[in-house]
Every structure is written in C-alpha cells, then in structure tokens.
Amino acid sequence: MLIRRRVALLLSVLVLVTGLAVPAAAEVPRTPGECAAALDCTAADIDLMTMAQRLEFVRAMQSGPAAGLGAHDRWRNIEGVISFFRDHGLGPSGSWVSYVDAGILEGIERGIAIALGRSSDGFGNPGSARWAGYLTRLSRGELTVRSVHDRAWSDAEQASTEHGVALAAAHGQFATPVEQRFFQFSELYRWSLRNRPFALDLLAVYGVLIHPQLFGQRVPFYDWFTDVRESAPSYKGCEIGYGFAQLHPIAGVFGIAGLFLAYVSELFEEYRTATSG
C-alpha cells in the first residue's frame, strides 16, 4: 500500500513539474456528435469513447466544423487506424493505446477550434497549435505542394502523439513490447510524410529488389501510401505492422530506412491489388 501511494505521489509531482494537463472527464460521457459540434471534449472524455465512437467523432469533425477549413477529408488515414483498433478489439478505455489515441484526437479537435477562432485554449496539448497552424495554412491554399503539406500534417500529428504517450504515462499506462514495436510503424508513417525525397530515393535504389514493378511505380505507390485522405492504406498498414510486431521481426532490421524497406515489401502488394482494374 505504501509503495502504491509513493508511485501515485510521484506521478502527481511529474504532472505538476512537466505541466502536463490531465483534465477530468465529464460526469456524463459526451457523445461523438456533441464533441464534434462543441470541440471542447478533453482527452479524458475521448478516452471514455469506444473505438467505434471515436470513428464517428473523427468523421463528424471532418464533415462538420473542419469542412469550412477545407479539411473534410484530412484524417481519413486516422479513420483507418481507428477502424483497425475497433475490428481487433484494441484500445479499451484506460489502456495505453486508448490514451495515446485520445491525445491525438484531442489535438485535432482543439486545433480545429483554434483555427476557427472559437478558442485559444489548446488544453495543454502541444499538437493543438500545430494542427491549428496546419489548418490555417490549408484554408489559405498554402499547402498545395505535396511534400510541404505532408510535413505540416506529420509535425502536427507527431506533437499530438507524443502528448498522448505522456498522458498515458501520467495515468500509469505504458506500452507492452508488442505495442511498442507496433508504435514504431506509426513513427515510420510520420517519418515517411516528413522525408518524401529521401524515401523516394530509397525506393529508386532498392525498389527493383523488393518487386520488379516497384521502381517504375514508386511515385504513385508512395503517393497512395502516404495519402492522408485515404483510409485503406493505413488500415492495411496497421495489419502488416501489427503482424510484424507480434512476430518480432524488427530485431533484424537496422534503422528507420531498413524498417521502411521491410514494410514496403509487404505494402506494395496491397497497393497493386487496390489499384488494379
């Protein structure tokens, strides 16, 4: 009992020192529609949602308030990830996956609110300001170059994700070995968005070794894989990444570039299936 009290006290001190805000959830759980309309649900509120409800929440934000900013389809890839969690029974309330996901969605929600001028409060989530900046630039037509757009999107999600990880830790939740390996694939996706030229160079050099057709299709494949407006690539990517994480093949891969090439070899087959006919 004494050890538990000391751990709880330590976590409380860490929250105060780091400035990590952990607002309490509403006494009555908010519905996805209410959260999307008000844009003021906390990560604690979102943690109480099932993955099916979170999917509804993301879609409602896109079709509702975000549409006015030109972002009616900018989180379809996140829809794919949440759909994967839903279909595989991952991320129940209070789990590490749930808190990380809640941090991401809170950042998006508050970013929309800030970009719309409804509030300046980011709820202590560093991703909020990044998403607001992304949405403001998007609405002004400043993100028409694919590499520029993808970097801005990735930077915002990275900040929200890191906040979600810290939020989980503040609640005493840490990734299992499988979850940590799976998390590496989500990091890989954001890396791919930020490093388009380098990744395309890797495909130019090694693509023919992965598949005879990849060299000639590397640009359309990469565009498909990193398109935030599509849910199918992220859903399939989660299936591949989670399968790899369970089998622990990452130990034989060196660096982010090696992980990227190992991932591409599986994902390219899905691309060919999705784009054939």
C-alpha positions in Angstrom: 0.0 0.0 0.0 2.9 2.4 0.9 4.6 1.7 -2.4 1.4 2.4 -4.4 0.9 5.7 -2.5 4.5 6.7 -3.3 4.0 5.9 -7.0 0.8 7.9 -7.1 2.6 10.8 -5.4 5.5 10.6 -7.9 3.1 10.7 -10.9 1.3 13.7 -9.4 4.6 15.5 -9.0 5.7 14.7 -12.6 2.4 16.1 -13.9 2.9 19.3 -12.0 6.6 19.7 -13.0 6.1 18.9 -16.7 2.9 21.0 -16.9 1.0 18.0 -18.4 -2.7 18.8 -18.1 -4.9 15.8 -17.3 -8.4 17.3 -17.2 -11.1 15.1 -15.7 -13.8 13.7 -18.0 -17.4 15.0 -17.8 -19.6 13.2 -15.3 -21.9 12.2 -18.1 -20.0 10.8 -21.1 -20.2 13.1 -24.1 -21.4 11.7 -27.4 -19.3 11.9 -30.5 -21.8 14.3 -32.1 -21.7 16.6 -29.1 -17.9 16.6 -29.0 -17.6 17.3 -32.8 -20.1 20.2 -32.5 -18.6 21.8 -29.4 -15.0 20.9 -30.0 -14.3 21.1 -26.3 -14.1 17.4 -25.2 -10.9 16.6 -23.3 -8.6 13.6 -23.8 -10.3 12.2 -20.7 -13.7 12.4 -22.4 -12.3 10.8 -25.5 -10.7 8.0 -23.5 -14.2 7.0 -22.4 -15.3 6.5 -26.0 -15.2 3.2 -27.8 -13.2 3.0 -31.0 -16.5 2.9 -32.9 -17.5 6.1 -31.2 -14.1 7.7 -32.0 -14.5 6.8 -35.6 -17.9 8.6 -35.6 -16.2 11.5 -33.8 -13.5 11.9 -36.4 -15.9 11.7 -39.3 -18.3 14.2 -37.7 -15.4 16.7 -37.2 -14.4 16.4 -40.9 -17.9 16.7 -42.3 -18.8 19.4 -39.7 -16.5 22.2 -38.4 -13.4 21.2 -40.3 -15.1 21.2 -43.7 -15.2 25.0 -43.5 -11.4 25.0 -43.4 -11.0 22.7 -46.4 -10.3 19.7 -44.2 -13.3 17.5 -44.9 -11.1 14.5 -45.7 -7.7 15.2 -44.0 -7.9 12.5 -41.3 -9.2 9.5 -43.3 -5.9 7.8 -42.6 -6.7 8.1 -38.9 -10.1 6.6 -39.6 -8.2 3.6 -41.0 -6.2 3.2 -37.8 -9.2 3.6 -35.5 -11.1 1.1 -37.7 -8.2 -1.4 -37.2 -8.3 -0.9 -33.4 -12.1 -1.4 -33.5 -12.0 -4.5 -35.6 -9.3 -6.1 -33.5 -10.6 -5.2 -30.0 -7.6 -2.9 -29.2 -7.6 0.3 -27.1 -10.2 -0.1 -24.4 -10.8 2.9 -22.1 -7.9 3.4 -19.7 -5.3 1.5 -21.8 -2.1 2.8 -23.2 -3.4 2.6 -26.8 -6.6 4.5 -25.7 -4.7 7.3 -24.1 -2.3 7.8 -27.0 -5.2 7.8 -29.4 -7.1 10.2 -27.2 -4.2 12.6 -27.2 -4.1 12.6 -31.0 -7.8 13.2 -31.3 -7.8 15.9 -28.7 -5.1 17.8 -30.6 -7.1 17.6 -33.8 -10.3 18.8 -32.1 -8.6 21.7 -30.3 -6.7 22.6 -33.5 -9.9 22.9 -35.3 -11.4 25.1 -32.6 -8.4 27.4 -32.5 -8.3 27.7 -36.3 -11.9 28.6 -36.4 -11.4 31.3 -33.8 -13.6 29.7 -31.2 -10.9 29.5 -28.6 -7.2 29.8 -27.9 -7.0 27.0 -25.4 -5.1 24.0 -26.5 -5.9 22.0 -23.4 -2.2 21.7 -22.7 -1.8 19.6 -25.9 1.2 20.8 -28.0 -0.4 19.3 -31.0 -3.4 21.7 -30.8 -1.4 24.7 -32.0 0.3 22.6 -34.7 -3.0 21.4 -36.1 -4.4 25.0 -35.9 -1.4 26.2 -37.9 -1.8 23.3 -40.4 -5.5 24.1 -40.9 -4.9 27.8 -41.2 -2.3 27.2 -43.9 -4.6 24.6 -45.6 -7.5 27.0 -45.7 -5.3 29.7 -47.3 -4.2 27.4 -50.0 -0.6 27.3 -48.8 -0.2 23.6 -48.7 -0.7 22.6 -52.4 2.8 21.1 -52.7 2.5 17.5 -51.5 5.8 17.4 -49.6 5.0 20.7 -47.8 1.5 19.5 -46.9 2.7 16.2 -45.7 5.4 17.6 -43.4 3.0 20.1 -41.8 0.4 17.3 -41.2 3.1 15.0 -39.8 4.5 17.6 -37.5 1.1 18.2 -36.0 0.3 14.5 -35.5 3.7 13.9 -34.1 3.2 16.5 -31.4 -0.2 15.2 -30.5 1.1 11.6 -30.4 3.9 12.4 -28.1 1.4 14.2 -25.8 -0.8 11.1 -25.9 2.2 8.9 -24.8 3.0 11.4 -21.9 -0.7 11.3 -21.0 -0.7 7.5 -20.8 2.4 7.6 -18.6 0.7 10.1 -16.3 -2.0 7.5 -15.8 0.5 4.7 -15.2 0.0 3.1 -18.6 3.0 2.0 -20.7 3.2 0.2 -24.0 3.6 -3.6 -23.9 6.5 -4.9 -26.0 4.1 -5.7 -28.9 2.5 -2.2 -28.6 5.9 -0.6 -28.6 7.0 -2.4 -31.7 3.7 -1.6 -33.4 4.2 2.1 -32.4 7.5 2.0 -34.4 5.4 1.6 -37.5 3.3 4.6 -36.7 6.5 6.5 -36.3 7.6 5.2 -39.6 4.5 6.6 -41.3 5.1 10.1 -39.9 8.8 9.8 -40.9 7.6 8.9 -44.4 5.5 12.0 -44.6 8.4 14.2 -43.5 11.1 12.6 -45.7 9.5 12.2 -49.1 12.6 12.9 -51.2 14.8 10.5 -49.2 12.2 7.8 -49.1 11.7 8.0 -52.9 15.5 7.8 -53.3 15.5 4.6 -51.2 12.8 3.1 -53.5 14.7 4.1 -56.6 17.8 2.2 -55.3 16.2 -0.8 -53.7 12.7 -0.9 -55.3 13.6 -3.4 -58.0 15.0 -5.7 -55.4 11.7 -5.6 -53.5 9.5 -6.1 -56.5 10.2 -5.8 -60.3 7.5 -3.3 -60.8 8.2 -1.1 -57.8 10.9 1.0 -59.4 8.6 2.3 -62.2 5.6 2.8 -59.8 7.5 4.2 -56.8 5.9 7.7 -57.0 2.2 6.6 -57.4 2.8 3.9 -54.7 4.3 6.5 -52.3 1.5 8.9 -53.0 -1.0 6.2 -52.2 0.7 5.0 -49.1 1.1 8.5 -47.6 -2.2 10.0 -48.7 -3.9 11.2 -45.5 -7.2 11.4 -47.4 -7.3 7.6 -47.8 -8.2 5.1 -45.1 -7.4 1.8 -46.9 -3.6 2.2 -46.9 -3.5 3.0 -43.1 -5.8 0.1 -42.3 -3.7 -2.4 -44.3 -0.6 -0.8 -42.9 -1.8 -1.4 -39.4 -2.5 -5.1 -40.2 1.0 -5.5 -41.6 2.7 -3.6 -38.8 0.8 -5.4 -36.0 1.6 -8.7 -37.6 5.3 -7.8 -37.7 5.1 -6.5 -34.1 3.7 -9.8 -32.9 6.3 -11.9 -34.7 9.1 -9.6 -33.6 10.9 -9.3 -36.9 12.1 -5.8 -36.2 15.2 -7.1 -34.4 16.9 -8.0 -37.7 16.2 -4.5 -39.3 18.6 -1.7 -38.8 17.4 1.9 -38.6 14.3 3.7 -39.9 15.4 3.2 -43.5 15.6 -0.6 -43.1 12.2 -0.7 -41.4 10.8 1.4 -44.2 12.0 -1.1 -46.9 10.8 -4.1 -44.9 7.4 -2.5 -44.6 7.2 -1.5 -48.2 7.8 -5.0 -49.4 4.5 -6.1 -47.9 2.5 -3.0 -48.5 3.3 -2.8 -52.2 1.3 -6.0 -52.9 -1.7 -4.3 -51.3 -1.2 -1.2 -53.5 -1.2 -3.4 -56.6 -4.4 -5.1 -55.5 -6.1 -1.8 -54.7 -5.1 -0.1 -57.9 -5.6 -2.9 -60.4 -8.6 -2.9 -62.7 
